[in-house]
Amino acid sequence: MKARYGYRIYPTPSQQMALAKLFGCVRVVWNDALTFCINQYKAGEKKPKNAELQKQFITQAKRTTEREWLSQVSCVPLQQSLNDLEQAYQNFFNSCKGQRKGRPVKPPNR
């Protein structure tokens, strides 16, 4: 039997700002990587590996002037967003092949 607990938090205004910044950065990394994967597919190429996506959209993006603000947040949630994107693609591909139980899964979206 699994236990489940529900919590409600009330962040301070500074914590709300930090969370908003973090969630915004995660969203930007997800959307950039997803757009890149879609463009790769349209070009007839394979989806890049997760390590390549992390290198391009986290490590190298932090070094550019337009994405240098990504270094203001922890890299762990950014990496997790790309891991979640990888899992979403695996679920979609397994659903297409019939290897996943349940209703069909749509491809990841923004």
C-alpha positions, 0 to 999 in steps of 0.5 A: 500500500502506498501512502500519499500526503498533500501539502500546501505551501505559502512562499514568501514574495522572494521565494515566489520570485525565485520559483517563477525564475526557475520555472521560466528557465525550465520552460525555456530549456524544454521548448528550445530542446523540443523545437530542435527535436521537431526540426531534426525530425522534419529534416529527416534526421534522428532525435539527438541523445539526451546528453547531446541536448543537455550539452547544447541547451544547458551547458553551451546556452549558458555561455551565450549572451541571450541565455546567460541568465540560465546560470542564475538557477540550479542546473538540476531542474534544467537537466530534469526537464530534458530527462522528462522530454526524453521520457515523453518521447520514449512513451510516444514511440512505445505507444506508436509501436504498441509496446505501451499499455493504455490509450495512445500517447501523443508526441510531446508539445509546448 
